[in-house]
Amino acid sequence: MKEKVKNNNNSWVIVIAITTFILSLFFSFISNTAISNLNIIAGLIVLILVIFIGIIFDLIGVAVTVANEEDFHAQASKKLKGAKTSIKMIRNSAKVSNFCADVIGDICGVLSGAISAMISLKITQNYGVNENIQIIFSALVASITVGGKAITKEIAKRNSTKIVTFVSKFISFK
């Protein structure tokens, strides 16, 4: 039994590493080509969206980790939409959290850094602002990301059942 769990975890690590690599390539390519052609305001909107996505996926990862499976058994017995999915998510909380908080969250972190660097470069080139704007802008993006994730951790903890229910209904949408 222990060997099966170890092999399952090894498979997961390989799958998630390859998935992360492919998603990173895709999103980095899109962001590098798209953002370089956008004006500063549009770039800022994309940056805010990427930061927001990272924060939301971190919230989901935390909510799934702290959610109580028993809260969903009654819903599943009543055949409520998404209840079985919620139970599966909670039973696989380490993988769900890894995908949401680490894969998506980290990709969004890397993208937001790249996007903020491109925006800073455009500001420097267009307005002759000192290159130190890049350092300040990167620090601002990092603080907004980390602060946003810190705020949502408590929200995820207090509202884990609602969050998992919402996500599982969204995933189960047919």
N, C-alpha and C positions, 0 to 999 in steps of 0.2 A: 504494500500500500504506500509506504514511504517513498519507494522508488518511482511509483506512478506520479505522485505529487511532484517529485523532483523533476521528472521528465516533462510534466505539464508546465511547470514553471520555466524550465529551460526553453520549451517551445514558445511560451508567451514572450520571454525576453527576446528571442530571435524575431518573432512576428512584430512585436512593438518597435524594435529597433529599425527594422526594415520599413515599417509603416511610417515611423517618424522621419526617416531619411527621405522617403518619397514625398511625404507631405511638405517637408521643409524645402525640398527642391522646387516643388510646384509653387508653393506660396512665395518663396523668395524670388523665383523667376517672375511671377505675376507682379509682386510688389515692386521689384526693381524696374521692370519695364513700364508698369503703369504709373508709378509714383514719379518717375523721372520726367514723365510727360504732363503731369498735373501742375496746376498753379499752386501757390502756397496754401490758399484757403481750402481747396479741394484735398490737398495733401494732409492738412490738419484734420479734416473731417475723417479721412481714411485712418489716420493715426488714432483718433479718438475711438473709432469703431473697433480697431484692432485691440486697443487697450481694454475696451469694454468686453469684447469677446473673451479675452484672457481672464478677466475678473469673473465673468459669469461661469466659465467652465471650471474655474477654481472653486466657486461656490457650489457647483454641482458635485464636484469631487469630494468636497468636505461633507456635504449633505448626505451623500450615499454612504460615506464612511461611518457617520454617526447615527444614521437612521436605524430604527428598531424594526426588525423583520416582522415581529408579532403584530405591529400596527396594520400590516397589509394582509394578514391571514383572513380576517373577517371580510375584508373587501374582496379577496379572491374567492371565498366561499359564496359570496353574493354575485360572483362573476362580474364585478365592476371593471370597466375598461382600464387597462394598465396595471391592475393589481399583480398579476403574475409576472409582468415585466419588472415591476418594483421589487418583487421578491428575488428575481434572478439578478437584478442589479445589486441588491444588498448582499446576496450570497457571493457575488463576485466583486465586492466593493474594492478590493485591492487593485484589481485590473481596471475597473471603471474609474477609480480615483487616479490611477496611474495615467490612463488615457486622457481624462479630462484635465487634471491639474498639471501633469507633467508634459504630456505630448502637446496638447493644444495650448496649454498655458505657457510652456516654454517656447513653442514656435511663435506664439503671439509676442512674447518678450523679445525674442530675436528680431522679429519683424518690426516691432515698435522701435527698437534701437536703430535698425537700418533706415526706417522711414524718418525718424527724427534726425538722423545724420543727413539724409537727403534734403529735408526741409531746412535744416540749419545752413547747409551749403548754399541753397537757393537764396536764403535770407542774406547770407554773407555776400554772395555775388550780386544780387539785385539791389541791395541797399547799402553796401559797403560797411556793414557792421563788422566789428572785430570778430576774429575767429573764436574767441572765448564763448561766443553764443552757443557753439556746439557743445561745449562742456556743460554750460548752464542748462541748455535744452535737454540734454541727455539725463542730467540729474533730475530735472523736473519730471520727465517721462517716467523715470525709475521710481520717484517718490509717489507719483499718482498711481502707478501700477501696484506698488507694495502697499500703499495706504488703502487703496480700493480693495485689495485682497484681505487686508487686516479687518476692514469694516465688515466684509461679507462673511468672514469666518464665524462671527457670533450670530449673524443672521442665519447662516446655514445650520448652525447648531440648534438654534431655537425653532427653526421652521423646517427641519429636515424632512418630516413626513409630507408637508405640503410641496416642497421642492421636488422630492422624489416622485410624488404622485403626478405633478405637472410634467416632469421630464418623461416619465414612463407613458403617460397619455400621449404626449407629443411623439414619442418613438413608436407607439402602438397605432398611430393614426393610419387608417387605411381607407 
